[in-house]
C-alpha cells in the first residue's frame, strides 16, 4: 500500500503505561537480538529480513487478499529486556490511515509503544521509550505491506521485572450512525464506526442474520441484505491498553421490498447496448506500425495494409512524444520522434480503423525529480514527493489530457486561449505546430497502462484509491476544481475516458475505485456515483494458471476453459451491480508461438502451433462477444522480440514482411462475413452455438470449447429455411468460401470442431426463423410441473442469493447418504446457482431457495457436478410439491451440461413474475467437487450458471435455526462458515495435493487459543500457519504457501487447549 513519500516525521510515541526502573536505571542500553518471528496469520509474507541489518534484504510485498487484514507479527527477544528504544527503518510508502503499531509483550501483557506511519523515506526512525518497559517480545501490528523494513530493539537485560503502575483507564466511546431503510437487492454496504480507542477493532453483529448478515471476511465489515424485515446491528469494542471496553451501540435497520417492478427487456448478457462483432477484432500497435520512422510525418502505404486488417488499434503513445519539455506541446510533428499524429489519425479514421489513444509512461523532465535509483518510465505519473492519493498531484498529466482532447476530440468550441503548441521549428524546413480544435479524430482516451504494477514496487503501483484520484484529475480536473485547461471532459464532454487496463484482472480493484469516488466525488442528480471514467478495462492472457500474468503458468490454454470466461463474467456482473452497466473492454490478450513461453499456444491434435493460435485467437473474440465485453484488442501487431521465449515476445499477428499470420486471416475473414452482425444468444453450451443477427437475419457460430482435437455433432433447426451457407476459416484466402447446403425440414446437421465454423441462412420463406437446439433424451423420472398461467401474474422479486447447506463427514457417493433431516454443519449464501470448487471431501450439500421466472413459457434446466447431483423444482413456492427434473450419478466435468442425457430436464412451464421453489442436492466423496445449474429461457437464451438476479434464499421455519447463521461470501474472499448444532474440532486443507498454495480451514469445538503448524515427517516444525484466539463453531481459513516446501509428505497440525488434530498433506510441484 505505497502512497506518496514525504520527508516529515509523524512517528509518535504513544506509551500508555508507566514503569519505574530501579535496580537497572543507571545501566547502559544495548542492542537486543531477535531470535524468531511468527505471524498470527500466515499471509504469504516472509519477515525473515527483519533478522538481519542488510538494507538490500527487504520484506517483499504481498498483494493477495489474505494479506489485507490486520495481524500481529511477534519478534521473540533473546532474553527479558527493559526496552528503552525501538529503531525502525522507513524504506518507502506512507500509510497514515492504516499505520503499523508497535507493542512490548511481557508474558501476556501488551504495552503500546508507538505508531509507524512510513512518512520518512530511506531513514532510520527512533522511538524512545521512557521510562523503560519490560518485554520478552515485540509485536508489530500491521496490515498489508504497511511495515517498517527493519526492526531493532535496544534496552537493558534484566531478570527482575520493574515496578508496574496501572495507568488511568479511559472509557472507549463508539460513534455509530443510523442505518435507516434499505431496499432488498441492493449491494452489500460497508459498516463504519469510529472510537477514541484506536488500538482495538470495532466489531459488528446482527440480531437477525436471516434479514441482514454481517461479515469481515474481506477485511472490511460489510452488511448484506438477505430478506425483507428488520434487524439490529450492534457495534462493540473490547478493552485494550489504557482503554476500557466501550458500551455497545445498536442501530435498527429495515429492509423493504422493491417499490416498483419495472419490466426489463430480455437480454442474454445483461447489456442494453448492441455491439457489432467487428469490435472484437482490434489490435495493439505503435506509431511506427503506421508511419515510416524515416519519414514519420506521413502514413506509409506499405505499413497501412497490415493495420487495415483490424477494426481498431490501441495506440501505445508515450507522454514524452507530445510534451518533450514541460508545458511545450507538439503534435504534428511531435518534437520527440517527429511523428505526424494529425495525418496518422485522419488516415486511420478514413480507413474505418477506430483508435484508442493510450497515453502512457512518465516524461523525462518529470522523471528527473525522482532519485536516480528510483527512476523508471513506468513510475506513478507524479513529481517525486507528491501524494499519490491526491488528484492535484496529477495536474501535469491532466493538462496534457486537456490539450489532446481539445485537438482530437469533437468539440469545436474550446476556448483557444487555453490551448498552446510549440510553434518553433527544430530546423529549417521543419514542420510547424499549429493550434487545432475539434478535429473529431479520436473518441477514446486511456489514462496510462496497467497502473496496478505490483511487480515494480511502490514507485509504480497505484492502489485503487490512488488510481481513482489520478483519474479524477485526468477526467475533469477533479470536478473542475484544478483550474482551467485541466481534464478531458473540460475540453470535450463527448470524449470517452477508458481506465488503464488492469494487469491483475480483479473486479475488486474497480470496486475500490468506485468507493473512492463515493467519498470524494459524491453522487449525480440521478443518484448514481459520480465516476471519473467511462469504460472499465482489464487485461487477461488465457493460460493454465487462472490467467495470471506472473509467469507461473506453463502454457496458454483454450479461452473457454482457461478461466478467462469466469473473469469476464465477474467484470460484467460488477459493472451491472456497481457501475450502471458501464462498458467493459479487454485491451490486451493473446498467445505466444515460441514454445519456451509460459503463454504459448500448443499443437492440438492434427493442428499445428500456428493453427492452434489462430483457433484460440478467433475463439477469444467470439467468447467476449458472447459475454458482453464490448471491445477486445489483441497483443499485438508485430512480435516484440522474434525468437525470444519471454512471455509476450512472440504474440505478433503480422509477420516481419507485413503479411498477415493465420490468426489475422481468420479474424479478417470473420470480420468480412459477420463484422456488422450483433450477438443475440447462445443456443447450446457444448458445442457452443451462438446466434447473431443483422436486419432480422440470423447467422450462427459453432465451435467445440476444448483443446483435445475433439469433434461433436449438432443439428441446427433453421425453421422454414430451404438452404444455408456454411463457412470455415481458410488459410491463405482473403475470405471464406461458402458451402451451400440444401435443408430437409429446416434441419442442418454439422460436425463441429475446435476451429469455429459459421452458418448463414441463404434462403427462407420466413424472414426471422427461430432456431432451437436438437432435443436431448429426457431423463428418468421426468415429471413436468405445469402451473396454470393467469392473465396477471403475481410479481416476485429476487434478493440475489440462494442458500447453500453442507453436512461434513458424510461417507459414500449416493445422494441418499446426505442427512438432510439433520442440522447442517455450515451454511452460506451463493450469488449464482453454483457452488465453489474443491471445498473438501466426504460431504453432502443442498442448495435451495426460490427462482423468479422472467418470462412465461417453457424452460429447460441442466445440472452439472462432481460427483452425484439431483435437481428439483416445485410447481409453486411450496417445497412439498417439488419433483426431480434432472440428475447425474457421476462427474460431468465443470460446467459440462450434456455429458449425460439425464442432466437436461424436459420443458418446464413457468409463469413470468411467479416464484418457484428449487433445490439441488450434491454428494461429494473425493477429488474435485462442485455443482452448477443452468437454464434456457423461452426466448432461447441460455444462462449457465443461473445468475443471482433470479434467485432468493430458502428461509426455514423458526424451528430450523440453520438459516439464522448463514454468512454471505464477500469480495471473492473465502467464506467464514458458522457451524450449526454441536460444534466439532475440524481441520481440512484443499486443494490436495498442494502445488503452489492451499487453503487451510479449521474449526474449534470449544472457544480458546489455537495454532496451525506444518511439520516434516521427522517431527520438525517448519511453518506456522495460524496462531490466535477463536470462537467455537466458527471456521477460519488461512493460506499455506508451498514455495518453501520441497515435494513430499508433511503433517498439518491443529493444536487447541484441549485437542490436537493431525492431517497428512502432500506437496507435489
C-alpha positions, -999 to +999 in steps of 0.1 A: +000+000+000+026+025-010+014+061-011+034+092-016+067+100+000+070+129+024+102+138+044+081+145+075+083+125+107+050+116+122+061+087+143+045+095+176+055+077+209+022+066+224+034+047+255+004+045+278+019+026+308+043+040+333+072+019+347+098+027+373+132+011+366+150+009+398+180-015+400+189-011+364+182+026+360+219+035+355+229+007+331+237+014+295+212+002+269+225-022+243+211-039+212+189-069+219+188-097+193+156-112+179+156-150+178+124-158+159+095-142+141+060-156+140+028-140+124-006-147+140-019-155+104+003-167+076-005-144+047+024-154+024+047-126+036+082-135+047+095-114+076+129-131+078+147-100+065+140-085+099+166-109+113+195-091+095+206-055+091+212-057+053+192-028+038+192-045+005+174-075+021+138-064+024+105-079+033+088-085-001+053-071-007+024-094-009-008-082-027-030-113-021-064-106-004-054-126+026-027-101+034-053-073+035-061-078+072-046-067+105-024-093+121+002-095+149+038-103+140+057-113+171+095-108+174+109-130+202+138-115+221+168-134+233+160-125+269+138-104+290+147-068+285+138-034+298+132-017+264+144+018+261+144+023+223+130+009+191+147+017+158+126+012+126+139+016+091+115+035+069+120+024+033+092+038+012+054+043+013+031+064+036+002+048+054-012+073+079-047+059+075-036+023+083-004+026+104+016-002+120+016-002+158+044-014+180+039-032+213+061-046+240+049-081+251+057-092+286+041-125+294+005-118+284+007-080+290+009-058+259+021-022+262+016+001+232+049+019+224+040+039+193+028+041+157+047+038+125+032+057+095+060+055+070+063+092+065+101+093+063+119+080+033+150+057+034+158+067+070+161+051+104+133+063+128+139+062+165+111+055+190+123+064+225+107+045+254+109+064+287+106+051+313+117+017+302+092-011+295+099-048+303+094-072+273+103-106+262+090-099+227+080-071+204+048-071+184+043-053+151+005-050+145+002-044+107-020-046+077-009-054+041+026-040+033+024-012+058+055-021+078+090-009+087+117-028+067+140-033+097+133-035+134+160-031+161+154-033+198+176-016+225+174-020+263+189-033+295+189-070+300+170-080+332+156-109+350+139-086+376+107-070+364+103-033+370+076-020+392+044-016+373+019+012+379-016+008+365-025+036+342-057+056+345-084+038+325-102+057+297-137+047+286-138+037+249-167+055+232-181+044+199-198+066+173-221+045+150-245+064+128-281+055+119-286+029+092-322+037+082-341+018+055-327-003+027-342-018-004-339-056-009-315-064-038-291-035-030-254-043-030-236-051+003-226-019+021-198-011+045-204-008+082-184+021+096-180+034+132-153+054+150-139+054+185-115+073+207-098+039+212-077+032+180-060+002+195-087-025+193-110-031+164-147-023+163-168-054+156-204-058+144-232-083+150-267-087+136-297-096+156-313-112+126-288-126+100-318-140+081-326-104+072-292-087+073-260-106+077-226-091+086-191-103+077-155-092+080-142-119+056-128-093+032-110-073+058-138-047+058-170-051+078-199-054+053-236-059+057-256-079+032-294-077+027-308-112+028-345-108+031-373-083+038-377-075+075-360-057+104-327-063+123-305-045+148-268-040+140-246-037+172-211-022+173-188-034+200-152-027+211-131-047+236-108-032+262-072-026+252-042-009+268-054+020+289-090+019+274-119+000+290-145-017+268-170+005+250-207+005+257-223-013+228-241+010+202-271-005+184-288+008+153-320-006+138-323-013+101-353-020+079-352-039+046-381-031+023-392-047-009-386-031-042-413-004-045-419-007-082-412-036-106-400-023-140-401-047-169-367-054-183-362-064-220-350-099-224-312-100-228-287-128-227-258-109-211-274-080-192-263-052-215-286-028-233-261-017-260-259-037-292-222-040-303-211-053-336-189-084-338-162-064-356-154-046-323-137-078-311-111-076-339-087-048-327-050-049-320-023-031-300+001-010-321+026+019-322+030+049-345+059+032-363+035+005-373+016+031-394+043+057-403+079+051-415+104+062-389+125+076-417+095+097-429+075+100-397+053+129-409+033+107-433+015+074-434+035+046-450+015+029-478+035-003-472+026-004-435-011+006-437-025-026-452-015-046-421-034-022-399-064-023-421-069-060-413-082-049-379-112-028-369-093-008-344-060-001-327-049+007-292-022+032-298+006+030-273+015+067-271+043+079-248+036+111-230+070+125-239+062+123-276+037+151-270+054+171-242+092+166-245+096+198-224+072+207-197+043+229-210+056+227-246+031+206-266+038+193-301+015+170-322+023+174-358+052+170-359+060+158-324+093+171-312+101+137-298+104+114-329+090+138-354+057+119-358+028+133-376-002+124-354-027+145-373-020+127-405-019+093-389-053+097-370-070+112-400-059+084-423-069+057-398-104+072-394-108+074-432-099+037-434-125+028-407-099+019-380-111+031-346-082+045-324-079+042-286-051+066-276-034+051-246-012+079-233+014+063-210+047+065-192+064+094-174+083+121-195+120+125-187+115+161-173+092+147-146+113+116-140+142+139-132+125+149-100+129+113-087+161+099-071+183+084-098+179+049-083+141+052-084+137+064-120+116+042-142+095+054-171+065+034-157+066+051-123+034+067-110+029+099-131+037+125-104+066+146-094+087+129-067+074+135-032+038+143-043+010+124-026-002+095-048-037+099-032-044+135-042-059+145-076-037+177-076-006+155-077-015+146-113-021+181-127+006+179-153-009+147-169-044+162-167-032+193-185-018+172-213-051+152-215-070+185-219-047+196-248-050+162-266-089+160-262-093+196-274-073+189-305-085+154-315-120+154-299-153+165-314-159+198-295-152+228-319-159+253-291-129+251-269-115+284-258-084+289-280-067+309-252-064+277-232-045+259-259-009+261-268+017+244-290+054+250-295+054+266-330+092+270-332+107+248-360+135+225-349+154+232-381+150+250-414+122+233-434+108+215-403+070+214-399+054+240-377+029+230-350-004+249-350-032+250-325-062+230-339-095+224-323-122+197-327-106+176-354-130+148-344-105+120-350-103+103-316-133+092-294-114+072-267-085+081-244-069+057-220-053+070-188-020+052-187-014+014-188-016-012-161-014+011-131-015-019-108+022-026-115+028-046-083+060-062-098+077-028-100+071-019-063+057+012-046+072+037-071+050+023-099+020+007-081-012+026-075-039+014-051-075+016-063-080+048-043-048+063-057-056+055-093-092+069-088-076+101-076-054+101-107-084+095-130-104+123-112-078+148-123-075+133-158-113+131-163-125+166-154-098+183-132-113+167-101-148+181-108-133+212-124-115+223-092-080+223-105-082+254-127-089+260-164-074+238-191-073+206-169-090+173-177-105+156-207-142+164-202-134+201-198-121+200-234-146+176-249-176+163-229-181+136-256-146+121-253-148+087-235-122+081-208-110+045-206-094+034-173-060+018-176-062-019-183-056-039-151-027-064-153-043-084-125-080-087-136-098-083-103-132-066-102-125-057-065-099-032-077-126-013-097-149-016-067-122+002-046-121+029-072-158+033-070-156+036-032-131+064-036-155+082-059-184+079-035-163+096-008-145+122-029-168+129-059-202+121-044-233+113-064-250+127-095-285+141-096-299+107-106-284+091-075-256+073-093-220+076-082-201+104-099-174+081-115-144+095-133-141+071-162-165+058-189-151+024-197-139-004-174-108-021-188-086-051-179-060-074-195-061-112-195-040-139-211-057-173-212-033-198-196-033-229-173-027-208-142-060-190-139-050-164-165-022-150-143+005-127-158+030-137-131+048-162-153+038-192-131+018-208-160+034-233-182+014-227-214-016-209-229-050-225-227-081-225-248-100-194-238-133-210-228-116-234-203-089-211-190-108-190-165-110-161-189-147-165-193-153-165-155-132-133-152-152-117-179-185-127-163-173-113-129-164-079-146-197-078-163-216-086-131-196-059-112-203-034-140-241-041-136-241-041-098-218-011-091-212+009-122-245+013-140-237-013-167-207+007-178-190-008-209-163-034-202-133-038-225-103-062-227-073-043-242-047-070-240-049-107-247-031-132-270-008-162-273+029-167-280+042-190-307+076-196-291+074-229-272+095-216-243+069-190-233+045-196-204+018-182-226+024-203-257-002-218-280+004-256-284-002-281-311-035-298-306-044-330-324-035-325-360-034-287-356+000-270-357+011-244-332+002-216-356-032-232-364-040-235-327-030-199-321-054-189-349-082-211-335-078-197-299-075-161-312-107-163-331-125-181-302-113-154-279-132-128-300-163-149-301-162-156-264-160-119-255-189-111-278-208-139-260-200-124-226-210-089-235-174-075-235-178-045-259-143-043-274-113-066-275-077-057-285-051-084-292-015-080-282+000-071-307+005-062-344+042-075-346+064-096-324+082-078-297+112-099-299+112-127-325+128-159-313+126-150-276+110-173-251+100-143-229+062-141-224+045-116-248+076-116-271+060-137-300+024-127-299+025-107-331-004-111-356+016-099-386+048-113-400+080-093-403+074-090-440+040-074-432+019-104-444-009-115-421-004-145-399-030-172-399-048-158-368-052-124-386-065-142-417-091-159-395-101-126-378-103-107-411-123-134-428-148-135-400-150-097-399-158-096-436-186-122-431-201-112-398-185-080-387-217-060-388-237-087-370-247-084-334-246-112-309-280-123-297-280-156-278-263-188-271-283-219-281-261-246-269-231-250-245-211-278-260-206-275-288-211-238-284-238-225-308-242-187-308-268-168-328-260-134-344-284-111-362-283-083-388-315-066-400-336-095-388-315-122-405-297-148-384-262-162-386-246-188-363-211-195-349-203-231-338-172-244-320-162-272-296-148-254-265-119-277-259-082-283-267-082-321-274-090-322-311-125-332-302-155-330-325-192-330-318-223-334-340-250-308-338-283-302-356-294-266-362-331-261-366-334-232-391-372-231-392-386-227-427-353-221-444-347-241-475-309-239-477-279-224-458-243-214-465-216-230-443-183-211-439-150-223-425-119-201-419-093-209-446-055-204-447-042-181-475-076-168-485-090-133-485-124-145-475-142-177-466-158-197-494-194-207-487-206-243-489-243-242-499-264-269-482-300-278-490-320-283-459-346-310-451-374-296-429-351-268-419-326-291-403-288-288-407-266-314-391-230-304-387-197-319-375-184-292-353-146-290-345-124-268-323-120-244-352-150-221-354-175-225-383-203-202-394-237-207-409-258-180-427-293-187-437-293-183-475-329-190-485-361-189-464-399-183-467-399-165-433-376-135-426-369-144-390-365-182-383-365-193-347-337-218-342-337-243-314-311-268-303-316-305-311-337-321-283-318-342-258-332-375-245-354-369-214-340-382-180-360-406-159-381-398-140-394-368-159-425-353-143-431-318-156-446-292-133-473-274-151-486-243-133-517-227-147-509-193-162-530-164-152-536-132-171-520-110-144-491-129-127-481-122-091-449-101-092-419-116-074-386-100-066-353-118-062-328-109-035-297-120-054-286-151-033-296-187-027-290-208+004-263-235+005-262-260+033-233-285+039-231-317+060-195-327+068-181-362+073-207-379+051-193-411+036-205-427+004-212-413-031-250-415-033-274-386-028-294-408-003-264-406+020-269-368+026-285-364+061-309-336+051-331-344+081-302-332+104-290-297+111-262-288+086-226-283+096-225-249+079-244-226+056-236-199+032-252-177+006-243-181-031-247-152-056-251-175-086-266-211-088-232-227-085-210-238-055-173-230-051-149-257-064-127-280-043-143-273-010-133-307+005-141-344+006-168-366+021-196-341+024-232-336+012-247-303+002-281-288-006-287-256-024-323-244-021-344-213-025-367-197-050-363-188-086-382-160-102-393-166-138-387-135-160-407-148-189-438-170-194-431-202-213-411-234-214-378-235-196-351-262-199-328-268-169-294-285-167-273-297-138-236-304-138-214-315-109-189-338-093-198-363-081-236-371-078-262-344-083-300-340-085-322-310-094-358-305-082-383-278-089-418-272-074-450-262-092-451-233-069-431-219-039-441-249-017-412-274-012-437-302-007-446-301-044-410-305-057-402-331-083-369-342-097-363-330-132-326-337-138-297-357-123-262-371-127-249-401-109-212-393-116-189-365-125-198-344-156-168-321-158-171-285-147-200-267-165-203-296-189-240-297-194-246-325-218-223-354-208-253-374-198-288-372-211-302-372-176-285-338-169-312-320-190-348-316-180-379-319-201-395-285-208-408-269-176-437-244-179-432-213-157-452-181-155-435-147-155-434-130-121-441-161-101-415-177-078-409-214-077-391-235-050-359-250-065-334-274-049-301-290-059-286-319-040-249-327-042-228-356-028-190-353-029-167-382-020-132-375-031-113-353-057-127-323-074-162-311-063-188-286-074-224-283-085-238-259-111-273-253-126-282-236-159-314-229-177-327-219-212-353-192-212-384-194-235-366-168-257-339-194-264-312-176-243-291-200-222-276-188-189-253-211-170-250-209-141-283-191-134-275-155-122-283-143-088-308-117-101-334-145-104-327-162-070-338-158-034-327-180-004-349-205+013-357-193+049-365-223+072-392-220+098-384-209+134-376-245+144-349-247+117-322-224+130-296-231+103-306-201+082-301-177+111-264-183+109-258-180+072-229-159+062-226-143+028-192-146+010-180-111+001-155-097-024-143-131-036-128-139-001-131-174+014-163-177+033-163-179+071-187-207+079-208-208+111-212-243+125-248-255+132-256-275+163-229-292+183-195-278+171-167-302+163-130-295+160-121-300+124-091-295+101-090-296+063-067-285+035-077-280-001-068-285-028-047-316-024-020-323-034-006-288-029+013-274-059+016-237-052-008-228-024-036-244-004-064-231+019-064-244+054-098-244+071-102-252+107-130-251+134-129-254+172-154-273+193-146-250+222-135-214+222-099-207+230-064-204+217-054-224+186-023-228+164-019-244+130+016-256+121+034-276+094+058-304+105+080-327+084+078-365+089+106-363+115+085-340+136+105-308+129+083-276+129+087-259+095+060-233+094+033-216+115+001-210+095-020-195+123-019-186+159-047-168+178-080-170+196-111-184+180-148-187+188-164-221+190-180-233+158-167-205+135-144-218+107-113-198+099-092-200+068-055-194+063-033-197+033-005-222+031+023-212+006+042-242-006+070-222-022+094-231+006+084-267+009+100-294-013+079-321-029+070-346-002+046-355+026+041-333+057+020-332+088-006-304+092-013-300+130-041-281+147-034-276+185-062-263+208-064-260+245-079-295+247-072-313+214-046-320+188-056-329+153-031-341+126-037-344+089-012-356+063-007-333+033+012-338+001+032-312-018+037-321-055+054-295-076 
